Structures are given as C-alpha cells and as structure tokens.
C-alpha cells in the first residue's frame, strides 16, 4: 500500500475540513490583482482614452438636446405672441398684465414674438445629437473589444502561472490538500476572476469617467443645482462601504465552501463503488447536503447583502431627482434658467447617479472576484520545492548504482521516520523492500526520486549526489510503476508511448510483448487503438497494471522502481511478468516494494524495514535461516487465523 503523507506528517486526508482561507484582505488583493494588468499598460491606456472620448460625447448630448427643447419651447410661446414686437416689448407687456413668470420665460428663452417652431434648426440639432451618440457607441464598442482582449490575456497568463506553480510545489503540499479543493482554485476561482474583471473593469472605468464628465457639465449648467445633487454623495459612499464590508466575508466563505463541496463530490465520485459496497450512500448524501447547506447559506447572505446596495442607491438617486426637479422648476419660473437647461441638468443628475448605482451594483461582483483572487494568490504563495542548482551535476555514466549514505528523514520535526540509513544497490541488482505498513518502504524510493528532501546524509546515483542534479535529469533515468495505476483518456498505444514519446512502433510492441500486454490487446476489436477513458474503467485492474508496466519498460530506465506493481494481476500473469522482469535486469537496478513475499524470492537483496530502519538484509534463503523479522513476515502469510466458534 502506498504510504503517502500529508503536509503535517499525517496521511493525505489529514488536512480535510481545515480552513483554507485567510481573513479577507480586500485592499492588498485588489492592488495585487491590478498589478497583473501592467503588461497590458498600453492597451489599458488606449482603453481609457476611448472611454474618455465616449463619455465626453455622451455628456455633451443632453446639453445639445436641451437646446432643441429651447427651440421648440420658444417657438410654441412665440407663436402665441403678436408679431412685430421685440422680445423685450413682449416681456414688458406680460409684466404690465401681472404675468411676471411669463415675462421671465420670454426673456430667458429669447422668444421671438410671432415666430413659430424652426423645424429646420431643430432637425439639425437632433441630427447632431444622433451623430454624437453614434460616435459614443462606436468608441464604447472599441473600448469593450480592447478590454476583452486585455482581460483574457491577463487570465491566460494567470492560468499559466498557476500551472507552472503546481509543477513547482512539493509533494507534501499536494498530499496535504484535497484534490477537489486544488481543482476548484485552478478552475472555478480563476473563471470567477475572469468574469469579475470583465464585468467590473468596463463598468467601473465608464462610471468614473462619466461621474467626472457629468460633474463638469453640471457645474457649467448650474452650480447651485450641482451642490444640491452632491449632497447625497457622502450618504451613498457610507452605505456602499458599510454593506460591502458585511458582504465581503460571506463571499470569502462562499468560495471556501465551493472548494470544500467540490472536494467532497470528487471523493464520493472517485470512490462510488466502495460507497455502494459499504452501504454509505446515505452518509455521503448527508455529507453533501451538509456542505451544500453551508454553501447555500454563505451564498445567500453574500448575494442578499450585496444586493441591497442597488435599491439603496436607487432610493437615494430618486430623492436627489425630486430635489433637482423642484429647485429647477423654481429657477425656470424666476427666469434664472431655461427649460432646456433644467431638462439637461435632470438628465445629468440621472447620469450622475446612474454610474454610482452601477459601481455599487458591480461591487458584489468585484468582492466575489477578489475573494477568488485571494484563494489563487494563496496557492501562488505556497512554499515551493527547493530549486535545482544553478549548475546541476550530470552523470557521466548511467549504470543505476544507488547508494544511501547515513540518510535521515522525517515528515515532521518531532517524528523521525528514517535515521542513519545506509545501503548500496549495485547495477543490475534487484533490491526488494519488505516490511509492515508504515515502515517507510515507499518513502525510501520517494527519496530516490527527490519527491522529498533529506534531513541528513545524502543519496548518490552513479556516484553523483541527487541533490546536486536537476530533477528532470534525475527522473529521466528512472522508471516507476505504482500500486495505484494511472491511465489518461486515449488509446492503449498512447498510454504505453507516454513512457517514451520518441519510441518506434516496433519498440512499443516489444515492450508490450515483454509485459504480456500484447496478449490481451490482440483480443480487442481495435487492438492498440482501443480508446480507454481517464479512469480506465473499460479495462480490468490487472490489464491496467500491465499497461503501466509496459509504459515503464518502454522508457528503458537505468533504475526501475516497482511499488506493489503486480498487486492487481493474477498469479499466472504475475509469474509471466516476473520472468519478463528477469530478462530486463541487465544493467538495470530494480527496487521492488512488495507485501506478498512470494514475489521477491528471487531478489538479489532483500531489505526488511521496521520503523524507518533496515533491521535485516540478505537473500531469501539467508533471511529465512536467520529466523528473524523476515521469517516472521514470511510465515505469517501462510498461517491461517485461528478463531474460536462459540
């Protein structure tokens, strides 16, 4: 059985259920996310420039449209006045009749008595407004096109960085995390970052520019009404900040529970056969329901609390609209403003509150994206494995001689596992490692592969310290077959060729024949072109094991590691595989980890391990004659358990 350990020295599942989230740190996470846009600075500048032009055209529109309203209103009033009078004479006549408000309108609107609506002038004004809005839409479309490319390239680079990071993480990190949790960060969280950036960057940029542009136009039209409109801004900011702080922690919890739920689903699906065999379906469903309930509660609170921002802002905006309409009406009546100016200002006040409302509405999306970014950054900040030397050592010969020199190793500082271990495996030797579960057998070969770093001593391969070698060069000369088989979606040929992509067809067939894969592949309708799924469920467990052995043989390594590699094949096939392995031992060192001691009888050297120490070593006959630990293990496999039947 594979003896994996978690990051805390326990098994891989030791970290399940532990919190993976740091407290929300909104500001630094936003700044760190923003720095990811620096390689796209030119595109960002162009996007801002297009946004400025688009917003400028949009904010000019209401002012010009207000002029059209003035033309129509002046024409309506002028048509009702006697022709031949000047504007001032008409105003004086209205005041003489006690109609001061009408007189103020005549002067303010510059009414020409007897002249109706100038439809030609109105048409030109409207044509100009349409052209302005078309131009604004065109620039906004170009801005969206550029922004989409910026966001997608940024997320593409982030995905690539996460993928590279996963390849640099030590095995202890992977063992200490649930696979579903890691997958959730790599897929769900990055997708959420992409969606959040896409939605928030465009709206926030447009909103900020619109607020600045509209504020400038409002000051031009009426400083007094502008002051009235700005009174509600502090209240809006206070509400948005307060609601945002409350909802942010729920967004963090939402994505944490999403990762936990994915982990639970992945585990239940992977082991669904065992779940059914042991009748644990209801327990799994209960676990799912419990985690799903936590996700529901966190998601509901996050969305509901953040969702109150929009209606709150709309209510404040409506109060602002009422105040502007009332004061504006009084200003028209006093002749201080024209009807077109008030109409334009009301539009500006709407345009002013609308981007604030939009910014508030995307706050929820931004908070969700930042919560996901924190989880991704936590993965990127995880401690990496020790880097390869700047000038790595290279083996001058590839014979497969392995030497352990006073090796010490522990998963945790207070729990030593291997202490002062020394041994030598000569080229061509088959070294069997046996012992009870937890003795350190798999750990021993993992140290050869540098999956873990030593705490003391050193391991040499053909006289070169493996700590001074590049990991890729070290592992290129090692073939490994695990107890847990791994096949990917593809043909049987592709899975075997994975061990050596440059192998010829004849070399592939030789490896398949040597491991007796060819025997069962020939009986399949599509032969080596038979497509197997990612879990290999359409071939038997023993056939999967043979394919992985063929893959290792095709790699032609100088060092072969077999970790219970024949545990899933039948006795007859095991004998055939052992014979094939014997033919491949020339100039190849083999480490064989086995629980069934009958499979290691022919090993050149058998190491018996207990609690991280080699307590016995020798060949099969010598160890049996010594009547020690190996003798007890060997006889225990053939003794029937004695039980009393009452």
N, C-alpha and C positions, 0 to 999 in steps of 0.2 A: 504494500500500500504506500502511496506517495506521502511523504512526511513533510508537507508544506507547513510553513509557519507564518503567522501574521506579523504585522509591524511591531507588536508589543511582545513578541516571543510566543504567542499562542497560535492556535490554528487560524486559517483564513477567515473563519466566521467570527473571530473574537471581537471584531470591531462593529458587528452588526448592531444597529439600533442606537449607536452612539451619535451624538450630534456632529454634523459635519459643517455647520455654519458658524462663522464668526459673527459677532454683533454687527448689524448693518452700519457701514461707514460710507454714507452716501457721497459726500463731497470728494474725498480722495478717489473713490471708484469712478466718479464721473470724469475727474481730471485724467485719470489713467486711461479711461476709455477714449477720451478726446485726443490723447497723445497718439493713439493708433491712427488718427487721420493725418498726422504730419507728413507721411509720404505722399499724400494726396493734396498737399497745400495749394498747388497751382489750380487744381480742379475746384477746391473749396473757394479760392479767391474768385474764380470765374463764376461759380455758383452764387456767391454773394453779390457780385456785380450784376448778374442777370436779375437777381432778386431785387436789387436797388432800382433798376430800370423798370421792372414790372410793377413794383409797389408805387414808384413815382407816377407812372401812368395811371394806376388805379386811383390814387388820391387826388389827381388833378381832375378826374372825370366828374365828381359831384359838383365842383366849383363851376365848371363849364356848363353842366346840366342846369345848375341854378340860374345861369344867365338865360337859358332857354325859358325857364319858368318866368323870369322877369319880363322877357319879351312878350310872352303870352298874357301875363297879368296886366302889363302896361297897355297892350292892345285892347284888352277887354274893357279897362277903365277909360282909355282914350276914346273908344268908340261911343261911349255914353256922354262925353263932354262936347259942347258946341265947338265946331271947327272955327279957326281964325284966332282963337285965344292962344296966348303963350302959356307955358307951364306955370309960371309964377302968377299970371292973371287967374288961371283956373284955381290955383291954390288959395288965392286971396278971396275969390268968390265963395269957395267952400267954407273958409273961416268966417266970412260975413254971414253965412247961413247957419253958423254954430256947429259946423262939422269939422272940428279940428283934426280928428283922426284921419278923415278922408284927405284933408289938406296935406297932412304929413305924408300919407301914402303917395299922393300925386308928386310931391317934391322928391321923396326918397326913390320912387320908381322911375323918375324922369319921364312922366307921362306926356305925350304929345296929344292935345285935345283934337278930336275929330279923326285921328289916325287909328285904324284897327290893327289887327294882328299882322305882323310882317312875316308871312309864312315862308318866304324865301330865306330870310335871316334865320328863322327857327330851323329850317331844313338844313342849312349849312352848319349850324351849331350841333344838331343831332348827328349829322354825318361825321363831324369831328369827334364827337363822343364815341360813336361806334368804332371809328378808326383807332381811337386811343385804347378802347377796351380790347379790340382785336390784337393790337400790339402787345398789351399787357398779358393777354392769354398766350401769345406766341413765346414771349420771353419766359413766362412761367413754365410752359411746356419744355423749353430748352433747359431751364433750371432743373426740372424734375428728371430729365434724361441724364444730365450730368451727375446729379445727386445719386441716382440709382446705381450708376457705374461706380461711383466713389464708395458707396456702402457695400456693394457686392465684392469689390476688390479688397476692401478692408476686412470683411468677414472671411473671405477666401484666405487671406494672409493669416488671420487668427486661427482658422481651422488647421492650416498647415503647421503653424507654430505649436498648436496643441498636439497634433500628430507627432511632430518631432519630439515634443516633451515626453509623450508617452514612451517613446523609444529610449529616452534617457533616464527614465525612472527606474530605481532599483526594484528587484523582485519583492523586497519587503513591503514597498508601498502597494503594489498590486495585490499581494497576499492579504494586506490589511484593509482592503476596500471591497465592497460588494460590486460585482461586475455591472449590475443594473445601475448602480449609483454613478460609476465612471461613465457608462454609456449615456446616461441622462445628461451629464455635464458636456459630453462631446457632441451630442445631437440636440436634445431639447433646449438646453441653455444657450448654445450658440445660435440655433434657429431663432430663439426668442430675442437675442441681442440683435440679430439681423432685422427682425420685424420692428423692434423698438427704434433702432436707428433710422430705418426707412420712414417710419411714421412721424417720429419726433423731430428729426433734423429739418425736414422741409417745413413743417408747420411752425416750429419754433423760430426758424430763420425768417419766414414770412411774417410771423406775428410780431417779432421785434422790429423789423423794418417798417411794418405797417403802423405800429404804435408811434414810432419816431416821425414818419412821414405825415400821418394824420394829425399828430400833435402840432406839428409845424403849421399845417393848413388851418387848424382850429384857431391858433393864435393869430393868423393872418385875418381870418373872418371875424372873430370876436374874442378878445382877451377875457372879457367878463364871463361869457358862457364857458370858456375853456377852464377857468378857475372852478366854476360850478361842476363841470364834468370831472375834474381831477380830485374833487373831494372824496369820491368813493374809492379811489385807488388804494389808500392805506388799508381800508376795510377789506378790499379784495385780497391784498397781499397777506394780511393777517389770517384770513380764512384759509387761503390756499396752503400757507405754511403749516398751520395747525392741523388741517386734515391730512396733509402729506406726511407729517411725522407719524401720525397714528396709523396710516395705511402701510408705510414702508416696512415695518416689522412683520406685518401679515404677508406681504409679498415675499419676503425672505423665507418665511415659514412655508408658504405655498410651494416654492420651488424646492425646498428641502424635502417636503413630503412627496413631491412629484418624483424625486430621485429615489426615495425610500420605497414608494409604490412600484416603480419600475424594477427595483431590485427584487422585491417580493414576487412580482409577476414572472421575472426571468428565472428565479429559482424554482418556482412552482411549475413552470412550463418545462424547464430542463429535466426536472425530476418527476414528471407527471406519472410515469409508470410506477415509481415507488410510492407516490402519494396514493394511487389507487390500490396497490397491493396491500398496503398497511391500513387502508380504510381511513385515511387522513383528509379526505376531501372536505368534510365539514370544517375541520380545523383550519385548512388552507383558506377556505371561503371566509371563515371568521376572521383570519388574519387580514385577508384582502379587504373585508368590509370595515375592519377597524382602521386600517391605514387609509382606505378610501374616505372614511368619515372625517379623519383628520385633514385630508386634503380638501374635502368639501368645505369644512368649517373655515380653514385658513383662506381658501379661495373666495368664499362668500364674503368674509369680513374684508378682505383686501379690495375686492371689486365694489362692494357696497359702500365702504367708507370713502374710497377714492371717487366713486360715482356721485357722491354728494357735492363734489366740487362744481360740477357743471350747473346743476339747478341753482346752487347758491350764487354763482357768478351771474346767471341769467336774472335772478331776482334783483341783485344789486344794479345790473345794467338797466333793468326796467325802471327802477327808481330814478336812475340818472336820466333816462329818456323823458320821464314825466317832468322832472325839474327843468330840463333844457327846453321842452315844448312850452311850458308855462312862461318862463322868463323870455324865451324867444318871441312868443306872441305879444308880450308886453312891449318888447323892443320894436316890433313891427308897428304896433299902434302908436308908439311915440315917434316913429319916423327915424329911429336910430339905425335900423337895419331894413334891408329889403326882404321881401318874401323869399326870393331866390337864395339869399344868404342864409336865412334861417333854415330853409329846406336843405341846403348844402351842409349846414352845421349839424342838423339832425342826422343826416347820412354819415357825417364824420364821427358823430358821437356813437352811432351804431358800429361804424368801422373801428372805432377806438376800443369799445368794449368787446367786440367780437374776437379780435386776436387775443385779448386777455382771457376770454372764456375758452378759446381754443387751446391756449397754452395751459390753462388749468385742466382741460379735458385730457391732454396728452401727458399730463403729469403722472397719471396712473400707468400709462404705457412706459414712460421713462423709468418710473420706480421699479416696474417689473423687469425691465431690461437691465437696470443697474443691479438688481438682486441676482439675476443670472450672471452678470459680468463678475460679481464678487465670487461666485462659485467657480467660474472658469479661471479667474485670477488665482484663486486658492490652489487650483490644480497646477497652474503655471509656476507658482511659487514653491511648490513641493520640492523637498531636497532631492537633488539628482544623485545618480551614482557617480563615483569618483571618475573624473575624465581620464582618457587614455594619455600616456606620456607624450610629451611634445615630439620626442624622437624614440618611437617604440622599438623594442628589440625584435629581431627577426630570427627565426630558427634557420640555421644553416642546413640542417638535415631533418627529415620527417620520418622518424623511426617509431615514435609513440612511447618513448620511455617516460614514465611518470614517477616523480619522487616527492613524497611528503616529508618535510624536514621540521620536526618539532612544531606541528601546527596546533594553534589554539583558535577556537571559535565559540561564540555564544550569540544567541539571538537577543538576549537582554544582559545588561552588565552584571546582574546579580544571579544569573543562572548559567553557569558554564555547561557547555554541551560536549565539546571536543577539547581535550587538553593534552599537550605534548605528544601528538600522534606523529609517528614516523613510519614510513613504509616505502617500498620501491616496487614498481611494476615494470618488468623488463619488456622490451619489444617482443611482440608475438605471444606474450603470456595472456592467459585468460584468468583474471582475478575475480573470484566470486566473493561477494559480501553478504553475509547472513547474520541474523540476529533477530531479537524480538522487535516488535513495533515500538518506534520511538528511540531506537538505539543510535540513530544517526547515519543510517545507511545511505538514504537519498541525499542527506545533507553532504555527505562525503563527496559524491560525484558532482553535486551542485557547486561545491567549492572548486572543483577542477574546471568547471565552465565559467567561473567567476560570476555566478549569479549572486553570490555574497562575497564580501571582503573579509579577509582573515583578521583576527585579533592578534595573532602572533605567529612566528615561523614563516615558512614560505613553501610554495609548490612549484616545482620545475617541470617543464615539458621539453624533453630532449636537451636538458641542461640549461634552459632559459627560464628565468623567473616569470611566471604567467602574469604577475602584477606589472611587469615592465613591457608586456606585449599589448598590442591593440586587440581589443576584444573581438573584432571582426576576424583578424588573422588567427587568433586562438581558436575560435569556434569553427572556422572554416575547415580545420583539420579534424573535427570531432563529429561523429555521428551519434545520434541519441534516439532511442525508442522508449517511450514512456508506457507505463501501465495504462494511463488514460489516453486512448487513441485520439488523434485529431485529423480529420479529413475536411477539405473545403468543397464547396459546390463546384463540380466539374467532372470531367471524365476520369476513369481509373488511370489512364495514361498520364493525364495532367497531374494527378496526385502523386504518382511514382516519380515523374520527372521533376517534381518540386525539389528533390534532393540534389539534382544536378541538371539545371535547365539546358546545358550545352551537350548533354549526353545524346549519342546517336540512338536510332531505333534498335539497333542490334544490342547495344549496351543495356538499354532498358529491358529488352526481352531476356537477356542473360540474367539480370538481377531478378526478374520475375520468375524465371525458371529455378534459380537457385533457392528462392524462398517459397517455392510451390504456389505462387500466386497464379502463374500461368495455368495451373491445373484447373482451378475453378473459373478463371476468366474465360477460358475456351468454351465453357458450357453456357455462357451468357449470350443472348441473341446479338448484342452489339459488341461483344468482346471487350477490347481495351477502350472502346469508345462509349461504353456504358456510362451514363451520367448518374452520379450519386449526389444526394443532397448534402447540405452542410453538416448534418448530424450523422450522415452515413447510415440512415435507417433502412435503406434498401439493400444493404449487405449485412451479413451476420457479424457478430462481435469478433469471432475468430478470423474472418476474412478481412475485416478492418485492420486487425493486428498484423496480418501478413502483409497488407499493403504498406503499412508504416515501416515494417522491417525491410521490405523491398526498397522503399524510399531511402532508408539509411544505407543500405548496401550499394545503391546506385551512386551515392555521394562518394564512395570509396575513401573513407576517412582512415587516418593513421591510428585513431583512437576511437573505439566503439563502446558506447555505454548503453546497456540494456537494463532498464528498470522494470522488473517483472514483465518483460516483453512477451513472454509466452503464456501469460496467465489466462488469456482468453481463448487459447487454441486447445483442441482436443489432444489426448495423449499421443495418438498416432501422428498427428501433424507436428506435435512438439518434438517427437523423435526425429522427424524429417528435417525440421528447422535446425535442430541441434547438429545434425550431420552437415547441413549446409554451412552452418556457422564454423564448424571444424575445418571445412575446406577454405574458409576465408580468413583464418587466423594468421596466415603467413605475413610477417612484418606488420601485424596489426595487434595492438594491445586492446584487450577487451575487459571492461568492468561489467560484471553481471550481478545485479541485485535480485535475490530470489528468496521466497519463503518456502517453496517446495524444494527441499534439499536434494531430492532425487534428480533435479535438473542441473546440479552443479557437481556431480560426482567426478566428472572428467576435467574439472578446472585444474589448472597448474598450481594455483594458490588460492586457498580459502581463508578469508578473514572473518573471524567471529567477533562481532561488536556487541558491547553492552554498555549503556550509558555513555556513549561517545568514545569509548576506549576499545582498542583491539585486545581482547582477552586471550585469543588463541589464533594461531595461523599455521598453515601446513596444507598437505593434500588430504583427500578424503580418508584414505586408509590411516594416515598418521593421526588425524584428529579423532577418529573412532577409537583407535588404540589407546589414546590418551585418556579416554573416558571422562572428558570434562564437559564444558558448555556445549560444544558441537554434538557430542554423544547424546546429551540430554535432549537437545533440539531434534536430532535425527530420530531418536526412538519415540519421541512424543508424537510424531506424525503417524506412527504405525500402531500406537496403543489405543485401544477402544476405551471410551469413557465408561467407567463403572458406575452404575446407578442402581439404587435400591428401589424396587417397586413395592409399594405398600398395599 
